[in-house]
Amino acid sequence: MRDAQRRDQVFLALADERRRRTLSLLADHTELTLPDLADEVAEREHRTTLADIPPEEVCQLYLELYHRHVPQLESADLVTYSQEQDRVAVTELGQTVERTLLEPVESILS
């Protein structure tokens, strides 16, 4: 993949808030099962514990992560996904992007 295409893939992946949140969570945990990732994203988005979030919302989030967000992050080489283990892991590029781009921007805008 050419550098310009790769850069575009990364910025396309980062254009969505849920994908940025997912990448940040994975940077914190390195690797999570997809169900655990859905739980973590739901808690962060709702700013509450999992017990206070309707299970159907978490299920819908899981499906969105599986079908839309994780594939987009994976196509940008920010994460890897193992369907056999149902695990998502941050890549070295994903860690670098989170640490050098997302964290500083978040601190500037907070």
C-alpha positions as protocol buffer text, in pm:
chain_id: "A"
residue {
  index: 1
  type: MET
  ca { x: 0 y: 0 z: 0 }
}
residue {
  index: 2
  type: ARG
  ca { x: 135 y: 342 z: -91 }
}
residue {
  index: 3
  type: ASP
  ca { x: 209 y: 588 z: 190 }
}
residue {
  index: 4
  type: ALA
  ca { x: -67 y: 829 z: 85 }
}
residue {
  index: 5
  type: GLN
  ca { x: -324 y: 548 z: 74 }
}
residue {
  index: 6
  type: ARG
  ca { x: -213 y: 421 z: 413 }
}
residue {
  index: 7
  type: ARG
  ca { x: -236 y: 769 z: 562 }
}
residue {
  index: 8
  type: ASP
  ca { x: -585 y: 812 z: 416 }
}
residue {
  index: 9
  type: GLN
  ca { x: -691 y: 475 z: 565 }
}
residue {
  index: 10
  type: VAL
  ca { x: -569 y: 584 z: 909 }
}
residue {
  index: 11
  type: PHE
  ca { x: -746 y: 919 z: 897 }
}
residue {
  index: 12
  type: LEU
  ca { x: -1063 y: 757 z: 764 }
}
residue {
  index: 13
  type: ALA
  ca { x: -1057 y: 515 z: 1055 }
}
residue {
  index: 14
  type: LEU
  ca { x: -997 y: 797 z: 1304 }
}
residue {
  index: 15
  type: ALA
  ca { x: -1280 y: 1010 z: 1162 }
}
residue {
  index: 16
  type: ASP
  ca { x: -1535 y: 821 z: 1372 }
}
residue {
  index: 17
  type: GLU
  ca { x: -1555 y: 888 z: 1747 }
}
residue {
  index: 18
  type: ARG
  ca { x: -1642 y: 528 z: 1833 }
}
residue {
  index: 19
  type: ARG
  ca { x: -1336 y: 403 z: 1646 }
}
residue {
  index: 20
  type: ARG
  ca { x: -1114 y: 655 z: 1827 }
}
residue {
  index: 21
  type: ARG
  ca { x: -1261 y: 540 z: 2158 }
}
residue {
  index: 22
  type: THR
  ca { x: -1207 y: 177 z: 2059 }
}
residue {
  index: 23
  type: LEU
  ca { x: -844 y: 243 z: 1967 }
}
residue {
  index: 24
  type: SER
  ca { x: -784 y: 426 z: 2297 }
}
residue {
  index: 25
  type: LEU
  ca { x: -932 y: 138 z: 2496 }
}
residue {
  index: 26
  type: LEU
  ca { x: -720 y: -114 z: 2310 }
}
residue {
  index: 27
  type: ALA
  ca { x: -411 y: 99 z: 2364 }
}
residue {
  index: 28
  type: ASP
  ca { x: -486 y: 81 z: 2738 }
}
residue {
  index: 29
  type: HIS
  ca { x: -553 y: -296 z: 2740 }
}
residue {
  index: 30
  type: THR
  ca { x: -340 y: -409 z: 2441 }
}
residue {
  index: 31
  type: GLU
  ca { x: -586 y: -691 z: 2363 }
}
residue {
  index: 32
  type: LEU
  ca { x: -949 y: -772 z: 2448 }
}
residue {
  index: 33
  type: THR
  ca { x: -1211 y: -1020 z: 2338 }
}
residue {
  index: 34
  type: LEU
  ca { x: -1471 y: -854 z: 2119 }
}
residue {
  index: 35
  type: PRO
  ca { x: -1745 y: -899 z: 2385 }
}
residue {
  index: 36
  type: ASP
  ca { x: -1520 y: -740 z: 2649 }
}
residue {
  index: 37
  type: LEU
  ca { x: -1436 y: -458 z: 2409 }
}
residue {
  index: 38
  type: ALA
  ca { x: -1808 y: -396 z: 2350 }
}
residue {
  index: 39
  type: ASP
  ca { x: -1861 y: -383 z: 2727 }
}
residue {
  index: 40
  type: GLU
  ca { x: -1575 y: -136 z: 2774 }
}
residue {
  index: 41
  type: VAL
  ca { x: -1688 y: 90 z: 2490 }
}
residue {
  index: 42
  type: ALA
  ca { x: -2045 y: 87 z: 2622 }
}
residue {
  index: 43
  type: GLU
  ca { x: -1929 y: 184 z: 2972 }
}
residue {
  index: 44
  type: ARG
  ca { x: -1715 y: 466 z: 2838 }
}
residue {
  index: 45
  type: GLU
  ca { x: -1985 y: 598 z: 2605 }
}
residue {
  index: 46
  type: HIS
  ca { x: -2255 y: 586 z: 2872 }
}
residue {
  index: 47
  type: ARG
  ca { x: -2019 y: 696 z: 3151 }
}
residue {
  index: 48
  type: THR
  ca { x: -2166 y: 432 z: 3380 }
}
residue {
  index: 49
  type: THR
  ca { x: -2123 y: 69 z: 3475 }
}
residue {
  index: 50
  type: LEU
  ca { x: -2231 y: -217 z: 3253 }
}
residue {
  index: 51
  type: ALA
  ca { x: -2512 y: -305 z: 3496 }
}
residue {
  index: 52
  type: ASP
  ca { x: -2681 y: 27 z: 3412 }
}
residue {
  index: 53
  type: ILE
  ca { x: -2672 y: -24 z: 3034 }
}
residue {
  index: 54
  type: PRO
  ca { x: -2953 y: -217 z: 2863 }
}
residue {
  index: 55
  type: PRO
  ca { x: -2814 y: -548 z: 2730 }
}
residue {
  index: 56
  type: GLU
  ca { x: -2968 y: -490 z: 2388 }
}
residue {
  index: 57
  type: GLU
  ca { x: -2760 y: -171 z: 2352 }
}
residue {
  index: 58
  type: VAL
  ca { x: -2442 y: -363 z: 2432 }
}
residue {
  index: 59
  type: CYS
  ca { x: -2543 y: -634 z: 2184 }
}
residue {
  index: 60
  type: GLN
  ca { x: -2603 y: -371 z: 1915 }
}
residue {
  index: 61
  type: LEU
  ca { x: -2265 y: -215 z: 1993 }
}
residue {
  index: 62
  type: TYR
  ca { x: -2098 y: -557 z: 1964 }
}
residue {
  index: 63
  type: LEU
  ca { x: -2253 y: -603 z: 1619 }
}
residue {
  index: 64
  type: GLU
  ca { x: -2142 y: -256 z: 1507 }
}
residue {
  index: 65
  type: LEU
  ca { x: -1789 y: -323 z: 1629 }
}
residue {
  index: 66
  type: TYR
  ca { x: -1781 y: -661 z: 1453 }
}
residue {
  index: 67
  type: HIS
  ca { x: -1928 y: -551 z: 1121 }
}
residue {
  index: 68
  type: ARG
  ca { x: -1810 y: -192 z: 1089 }
}
residue {
  index: 69
  type: HIS
  ca { x: -1560 y: -46 z: 1332 }
}
residue {
  index: 70
  type: VAL
  ca { x: -1307 y: -326 z: 1387 }
}
residue {
  index: 71
  type: PRO
  ca { x: -1281 y: -399 z: 1012 }
}
residue {
  index: 72
  type: GLN
  ca { x: -1218 y: -28 z: 944 }
}
residue {
  index: 73
  type: LEU
  ca { x: -950 y: -13 z: 1214 }
}
residue {
  index: 74
  type: GLU
  ca { x: -799 y: -337 z: 1084 }
}
residue {
  index: 75
  type: SER
  ca { x: -788 y: -212 z: 725 }
}
residue {
  index: 76
  type: ALA
  ca { x: -588 y: 87 z: 852 }
}
residue {
  index: 77
  type: ASP
  ca { x: -346 y: -153 z: 1030 }
}
residue {
  index: 78
  type: LEU
  ca { x: -437 y: -2 z: 1368 }
}
residue {
  index: 79
  type: VAL
  ca { x: -569 y: -329 z: 1512 }
}
residue {
  index: 80
  type: THR
  ca { x: -573 y: -700 z: 1436 }
}
residue {
  index: 81
  type: TYR
  ca { x: -872 y: -926 z: 1480 }
}
residue {
  index: 82
  type: SER
  ca { x: -864 y: -1303 z: 1531 }
}
residue {
  index: 83
  type: GLN
  ca { x: -1203 y: -1449 z: 1446 }
}
residue {
  index: 84
  type: GLU
  ca { x: -1104 y: -1788 z: 1590 }
}
residue {
  index: 85
  type: GLN
  ca { x: -1033 y: -1635 z: 1930 }
}
residue {
  index: 86
  type: ASP
  ca { x: -1275 y: -1340 z: 1888 }
}
residue {
  index: 87
  type: ARG
  ca { x: -992 y: -1114 z: 2008 }
}
residue {
  index: 88
  type: VAL
  ca { x: -894 y: -763 z: 1900 }
}
residue {
  index: 89
  type: ALA
  ca { x: -541 y: -635 z: 1960 }
}
residue {
  index: 90
  type: VAL
  ca { x: -382 y: -298 z: 1900 }
}
residue {
  index: 91
  type: THR
  ca { x: -89 y: -296 z: 1657 }
}
residue {
  index: 92
  type: GLU
  ca { x: 236 y: -108 z: 1700 }
}
residue {
  index: 93
  type: LEU
  ca { x: 104 y: 154 z: 1456 }
}
residue {
  index: 94
  type: GLY
  ca { x: -219 y: 177 z: 1656 }
}
residue {
  index: 95
  type: GLN
  ca { x: -24 y: 235 z: 1978 }
}
residue {
  index: 96
  type: THR
  ca { x: 186 y: 502 z: 1811 }
}
residue {
  index: 97
  type: VAL
  ca { x: -115 y: 680 z: 1660 }
}
residue {
  index: 98
  type: GLU
  ca { x: -298 y: 675 z: 1993 }
}
residue {
  index: 99
  type: ARG
  ca { x: 4 y: 802 z: 2188 }
}
residue {
  index: 100
  type: THR
  ca { x: 130 y: 1065 z: 1942 }
}
residue {
  index: 101
  type: LEU
  ca { x: -193 y: 1187 z: 1784 }
}
residue {
  index: 102
  type: LEU
  ca { x: -507 y: 1107 z: 1981 }
}
residue {
  index: 103
  type: GLU
  ca { x: -376 y: 1167 z: 2335 }
}
residue {
  index: 104
  type: PRO
  ca { x: -224 y: 1510 z: 2258 }
}
residue {
  index: 105
  type: VAL
  ca { x: -531 y: 1627 z: 2065 }
}
residue {
  index: 106
  type: GLU
  ca { x: -757 y: 1511 z: 2346 }
}
residue {
  index: 107
  type: SER
  ca { x: -548 y: 1697 z: 2606 }
}
residue {
  index: 108
  type: ILE
  ca { x: -546 y: 2017 z: 2396 }
}
residue {
  index: 109
  type: LEU
  ca { x: -923 y: 2011 z: 2351 }
}
residue {
  index: 110
  type: SER
  ca { x: -1009 y: 1917 z: 2708 }
}
